[in-house]
Amino acid sequence: MLQTNLDYLDNTIQQKVRDAMLEMRTDEELKKLGVDNVVVSETLRHLATQMAYYSRGRMAIVDVKAMYKAAGLWNLSDKDTQIQITWTLDSKHLRGLAVDLVPTRHGQTWWMAPEQVWLRMGEIGESHGLSWGGRWKNKDSPHYEAP
């Protein structure tokens, strides 16, 4: 089960995230790009969830699906089990030092938002003292963490 409550975040970033989200939700540029809200996708992550994420693209389809089920996550397509989505077993999510923020459009999470949306959100997050995963070699645009 994914944690989405900001109270699960470490005190060192909790207020930064709240302030960044408030600005993202009221930013005129994001509104013009079609964003109607910004929501928390995940905060504190359990080790079983991190291990399930890490298994993608590294283990057999049946094993990845078993790990997702054991972690209480959604059922993946066979194709999705083979797509790597994390490169570490030591995510800052495990310590409450990271959050994933996602724009919404028409009340639905907008994972396929244009790059301009993610970039503007990243700029806002960085202006509040957060490190943004969109700057990484292996981009993780929804990800914000303690520097």
Protein Blocks (a to p, Z undefined) as FASTA:
>chain_A
ZZfbfklpcfklmmmmmmmmmmmmmmmklmmnopabdcdfbfcdcfklmmmmmmgopacf
klmmmmmmmnopacddfklmmpcfbfbfbbfklnopaccddddeehiacfkgcfklmmmm
mmmmmmnopacfklpmbacfkbccdZZ
